[in-house]
Amino acid sequence: MKAKWTVIGATCVLVASLLQGCLVAAIGAGVGAAKYGSAKQREAYATYRNEAEKTNLEREKAGLNPNKVLTYEEWRKGVENSEDDKE
């Protein structure tokens, strides 16, 4: 009987430790998604940044000052605000 409880206790400890790792990973993924956005958003930002850098290169060749290239956070706020305007 004592061996049965030892096995059950060991199983509970094992399951709890495994789930704890999953919980940490899930929280980390949630925080990462909130901070860095979805893959689609990252791809859209990369496209924006490439186009802005190309435009700035052309502006510099023409003797003009470059435009500011937004950080991801600034760009994301602008995207979120424009989506709010659509509703």
Secondary structure, DSSP 8 states (H G I E B T S, - for coil): -HHHHHHHHHHHHHHHHHHHHHHHHHHHHHHHHHHH--HHHHHHHHHHHHHHHHHHHHHHHTT--------HHHHHHHHHHHHHHH-
